[in-house]
Amino acid sequence: MDADSIRTIPTISRIRAEGPLVDVLGGASRHEIRIHEHGFVALIDAMPRLVPQGQTADAAIVQAARVSYGQGTKKVSEDRGLIRYLMRHRHTTPFEMLEFKFHVSMPIFVARQWIRHRTANVNEYSGRYSIVPDRFYRPTPDAVRKQSKANRQGGEETFVRAPSASEGISPTPVAGAPGSDEALTAQAFLDYLAEAEALYAKYETLLNQGVSRELARIGLPVSLYTQWYWKCDLHNTLRFLSLRMDPHAQAEIRVYADAMHALLEPIVPVAMEAFRDYELDAVRLTGPEIAALRAGGGRPVSDNTREQSEWEAKILRLGLQS
Ligand SMILES: Cc1cc2nc3c(=O)[nH]c(=O)nc-3n(C[C@H](O)[C@H](O)[C@H](O)COP(=O)(O)OP(=O)(O)OC[C@H]3O[C@@H](n4cnc5c(N)ncnc54)[C@H](O)[C@@H]3O)c2cc1C
């Protein structure tokens, strides 16, 4: 036998953890938050899944950072300082050492926005392989939004406002009594969605008549729900949250991002606190804005209307003007 063809079997040393390890999901198979009538987002796995007792998955960020910074000090308070330092200075790779797997059910129009976040691994329900379930997103009457005048991509105020506790169940139109033009427009929108949902019966009929599942589905509306597994590292998940928890993101995806934030909070509390402090709740200033602040804050920063209105929004957020 040729000596080169003999495979050597390496010796594996299995080194025990220094102390007991605990499951960051507390032994649960999923931590789930329901969204609207048919949606959900569930955290179903994490890396690290096991951490030393008394610690959270934040420990994996510190462990990765210490490869570059050395052992240094090991106190928990110093771990927090290190994580906050890494986040402030955008030393991002230690945050990529953690991964989270979510199971999500959301309308197709939300999935289309979500899929743009390219660094995740995704496995989606197949409408070629299986019959798609009869599940559609329909906003409640008080969530039908008007086109925003300031933001071409957004909706803002609703046609119908939610009832206060004293008003009972039926929603009250913003302008006028029930039956006003605004309430009728909101109802017309909901009727239009109902008509689109009614196409499901046609889909089923065509399947029964032998049309392939891959073609029969293409006439269904984007309010139909899909599902996927979505796995992503913490750094890119935080980027997703930063973009999709932002008030400029569409409300229907924002509610998922808010839920993911809530699911991650107990798993990586220190990282999430730093994320809120340095990203989510932070205000980024441009060069012209800093110059305007130095000059007393009152002068315009740009003759571009959008840039100027963004500056005015920042001034309000900073509490510099009522
Ligand atoms: C409010 C809002 C409105 C939007 N409107 C539109 C719209 O009208 N039309 C539209 O098409 N999209 C729109 N988008 C999507 C947006 O342009 C981004 O595609 C999306 O937010 C994903 O951002 P990302 O590329 O940073 O994320 P990811 O794809 O997760 O990437 C994360 C980071 O990884 C790096 N990266 C990933 N892939 C590559 C690559 N191939 N090459 C180099 N670097 C890479 C980049 O640094 C990137 O920032 C909108 C997004 C938001 C939040």
The ligand as an ORCA input file, in Angstrom:
! r2SCAN-3c Opt
* xyz 0 1
  C     -36.636     52.596      4.912
  C     -36.051     51.755      3.786
  C     -36.438     51.999      2.493
  C     -35.902     51.229      1.450
  N     -36.315     51.459      0.153
  C     -35.844     50.678     -0.848
  C     -36.272     50.873     -2.206
  O     -37.072     51.752     -2.506
  N     -35.784     50.055     -3.165
  C     -34.875     49.080     -2.896
  O     -34.457     48.364     -3.803
  N     -34.442     48.878     -1.619
  C     -34.903     49.651     -0.607
  N     -34.466     49.419      0.679
  C     -33.498     48.349      0.919
  C     -32.103     48.931      1.178
  O     -31.617     49.607      0.037
  C     -31.123     47.798      1.551
  O     -31.051     46.894      0.478
  C     -31.593     47.027      2.763
  O     -31.934     47.919      3.813
  C     -30.485     46.098      3.227
  O     -29.442     46.889      3.737
  P     -27.954     46.397      3.664
  O     -27.527     46.230      2.242
  O     -27.159     47.320      4.510
  O     -28.082     44.997      4.435
  P     -27.380     43.608      4.140
  O     -27.702     43.106      2.796
  O     -27.730     42.740      5.309
  O     -25.882     43.911      4.212
  C     -25.254     44.304      5.427
  C     -23.945     44.941      5.056
  O     -23.120     43.937      4.469
  C     -22.375     44.491      3.394
  N     -22.729     43.792      2.164
  C     -23.721     42.889      1.984
  N     -23.711     42.425      0.736
  C     -22.713     43.068      0.108
  C     -22.212     43.032     -1.213
  N     -22.723     42.230     -2.143
  N     -21.180     43.816     -1.503
  C     -20.606     44.622     -0.583
  N     -21.048     44.706      0.684
  C     -22.091     43.936      1.024
  C     -22.711     45.976      3.347
  O     -21.801     46.676      4.159
  C     -24.071     46.033      4.001
  O     -24.364     47.277      4.564
  C     -34.975     50.202      1.724
  C     -34.592     49.970      3.063
  C     -35.112     50.723      4.079
  C     -34.683     50.438      5.505
*
